[in-house]
């Protein structure tokens, strides 16, 4: 491990992150929130001091990043940037450091879990920063920095592959900076379009921007305590549904759409399965909500009553929550914790599925689910057709033995971390359902879970060790496990 190279590059990243506070400072001045503005300036000062120290310590380092240094920079970089993101909350006197770190990590990892009780009473500039961290984390801070830090060279390519979530790590262009710029242009264009549509639908600029950030990053932070239900607008819900579906789609396919290559999208097996799962799940939940158990009535008023629901109302709630949960966005129009057992169980399963490979969504990714299903079928057929030779494919991609091992290993690590974490949180005194779904919701970057961490609840009650571990789980989920998991292996830190 070349510690000096990692330290120096973390210093450069730290210096670059100082500019990320500027839009929030502008909102603080606009809303005349002097204390919040002061908190952002103090944050810039602290981050600059840390950046200069890192750069000074690593001033004689060799610039090039290799594989271990790249993983260390991504893993440590995300943990460090989450600390930077929490500074404004601390300096404004709104949250303790642990709560601020949790909220910041939830923002940057696009999880959407929160410790806030009264969101609407929070300073608006801090709410903007909270949502802005979603937007930054959606495409990836490291990926954004590749655009402005071309000196990384080959290290930039490794950073790109460490940062972009999913199975397929190939770039859209041979030059990695070109790929990063394409992704950024698509992301920016979608941001502008969605913000404009939400303003036309009735939101002001502030709310439109914050909810656009939360949607495109599949994050879920809202400026309202009742989330999207507070607006009570079917037009706003439809706009958000469409863009959540887009956000859960691979950026590679979005690039094909921008070039009007429709067939590549329609023929993509992962995308077809992604849409099919959402459609079928929405239909099943709609039917279940129309049953004798009924559906939630009035989440925005805080009521806990259950009442029979007609087809239109059930469909509206079912489609929104299905898309929101599967794309790992986490916005709510209803307290689904009060829904029938079948609907709640199906939503928990969708938390594991997630979006498409190469999207801003979390979860296992549809591509891995597809590969695992094909592997199961292949091995079942092999039990009664041992001599039958069959090449496994997902679309045009051959699933070779290396990819099979990679997917199985990822799945096993995911399950092991989930099980051990649920037991750990149970040991802290959390009920089993709360412990399990809090881990599922953070590891898969969803946000809301069930019971005490449900749609209208928050994570403030969780003990400090639990919040710290859930924050690490969020980073694991966002970085596909490995960039964080390797930090716990002693051999990873050995000098060359």
Buried (B, 14 or more C-beta within 10 A) or exposed (E): BBBBBBBBBBBBBBBBBBEBBEBBBBBBBEBEBEBBBBBBBBBBEBBBEBBEEBBEBBEEBEEEBBEBBBBBBBBBBBBBBBBBBBBBBBBBEBBBEBBBBBBBBBBBBBBBBBBBEEBEEBBBBBBBBBBBBBBBBBBBBBBBBBBEBEEBBEBBBBBBBBBBBBBBBEBBEEEBBEBBBBBBEBBEEBBEBBBEBBBEBEBEEBBBBBBBBBBBBBBBBBBBBBBBBBBEBEEBBBBBBBBBBBBBBBBBBBBBBEEEEEEBBEEBBBBBBBBEBBEEBBBBBBBBBBBEBBBBBBBBEEEEEBEBBEEEBBBBBBBBBBBBBBBBBBBBBBBBBBBBEBBBEBBBBBBBBBBBBBBBBBBBBBBBBBBBEBBEEBEEEEEEEEEEEEEBEBBEBEBEEEBBEBBBEBBEBBEEBBEEBBEBBBEEEBEEBBBBBBBBBBBBBBBBBBBBBBBBBBBEBBEEEBBBBBBBBBBBBBBBBBBBBBBEEEEBEEEE
